């Protein structure tokens, strides 16, 4: 199993990265606050999430952060992990959830 990390400089880069995940990803983790998404990136992000075949986990370090899954109600995140003020703990929990999901050979279709 491979783990790839793609830090993105802006929201347009996030949308492009999501589009490239379709070929190889079994699971995606996102750290994106939808409330900070510029209007010009809403449509590309919505399209990238709609086309995403893999399930995704959202990670936030603020309780007020908005899930990006609100952009695509038909394709919600598998889980949203929120640990205020401790991003490392949020990533650790999200990775733990993701590894359990990937290890499960009896996945059910959503």
C-alpha positions as CSV (number, residue, x, y, z in Angstrom):
1,X,0.0,0.0,0.0
2,X,1.4,3.4,-0.9
3,X,0.8,6.7,0.8
4,X,1.2,9.9,-1.2
5,X,1.1,13.4,0.2
6,X,0.3,16.3,-2.1
7,X,0.5,19.6,-0.3
8,X,-1.2,22.2,-2.4
9,X,-0.4,25.9,-2.6
10,X,-4.0,27.0,-3.4
11,X,-7.5,25.7,-4.1
12,X,-7.1,25.4,-7.8
13,X,-4.2,23.1,-7.2
14,X,-6.3,21.1,-4.8
15,X,-9.0,20.6,-7.5
16,X,-6.3,19.5,-10.0
17,X,-4.8,17.1,-7.5
18,X,-8.3,15.6,-6.8
19,X,-8.7,15.1,-10.5
20,X,-5.4,13.2,-10.7
21,X,-6.4,10.9,-7.8
22,X,-9.0,9.2,-9.9
23,X,-6.6,6.9,-11.6
24,X,-4.9,5.4,-8.5
25,X,-6.4,6.4,-5.2
26,X,-8.3,4.1,-2.9
27,X,-8.8,6.8,-0.3
28,X,-8.2,10.5,-0.2
29,X,-7.7,12.8,2.9
30,X,-8.6,16.4,2.5
31,X,-7.7,19.4,4.7
32,X,-9.8,22.1,3.1
33,X,-12.1,24.6,4.7
34,X,-15.0,25.2,2.2
35,X,-15.7,28.6,3.9
36,X,-12.3,29.8,2.6
37,X,-12.9,28.6,-0.9
38,X,-12.8,31.6,-3.4
39,X,-15.8,31.9,-5.6
40,X,-13.6,31.2,-8.7
41,X,-12.7,27.8,-7.3
42,X,-16.1,26.6,-6.2
43,X,-17.0,25.1,-9.6
44,X,-13.7,23.4,-10.2
45,X,-13.7,22.0,-6.7
46,X,-17.3,20.8,-7.0
47,X,-16.5,19.1,-10.3
48,X,-13.4,17.4,-8.9
49,X,-15.3,16.1,-5.9
50,X,-18.2,14.9,-8.1
51,X,-15.8,13.0,-10.3
52,X,-13.8,11.5,-7.4
53,X,-14.3,7.8,-7.4
54,X,-12.5,7.1,-4.1
55,X,-14.0,7.9,-0.7
56,X,-12.5,10.7,1.2
57,X,-11.9,11.8,4.8
58,X,-11.9,15.5,5.8
59,X,-9.5,16.8,8.5
60,X,-10.0,20.1,10.3
61,X,-8.2,21.8,13.2
62,X,-11.0,24.3,13.9
63,X,-14.5,23.6,15.0
64,X,-15.8,26.4,12.8
65,X,-14.4,24.9,9.6
66,X,-16.8,24.0,6.9
67,X,-16.7,20.6,5.2
68,X,-15.9,20.7,1.5
69,X,-18.4,17.9,1.1
70,X,-21.2,20.5,1.4
71,X,-20.3,21.5,-2.2
72,X,-21.4,18.0,-3.4
73,X,-24.3,16.7,-1.2
74,X,-24.4,13.5,-3.3
75,X,-20.8,12.6,-2.5
76,X,-20.3,13.3,1.2
77,X,-17.0,12.5,3.0
78,X,-16.7,9.2,4.7
79,X,-15.9,11.0,8.0
80,X,-14.9,14.4,9.1
81,X,-12.3,14.5,11.8
82,X,-12.2,17.8,13.9
83,X,-9.7,18.2,16.6
84,X,-9.5,21.9,17.5
85,X,-6.0,23.3,17.8
86,X,-4.2,20.0,17.2
87,X,-3.7,19.2,13.5
88,X,-1.3,16.4,14.2
89,X,-3.8,14.5,16.3
90,X,-6.4,15.1,13.6
91,X,-4.2,13.6,10.9
92,X,-3.3,10.7,13.2
93,X,-7.0,9.9,13.8
94,X,-7.8,10.3,10.1
95,X,-4.9,8.0,9.1
96,X,-6.1,5.4,11.6
97,X,-9.6,5.5,10.2
98,X,-8.3,5.3,6.7
99,X,-6.0,2.4,7.4
100,X,-8.9,0.4,9.0
101,X,-11.0,1.2,6.0
102,X,-8.3,0.1,3.5
103,X,-7.6,-3.1,5.5
104,X,-11.3,-4.1,5.4
105,X,-11.7,-6.6,2.6
106,X,-15.5,-6.6,2.9
107,X,-16.2,-3.0,2.0
108,X,-19.8,-2.2,1.3
109,X,-20.9,0.1,-1.5
110,X,-22.4,3.3,-0.5
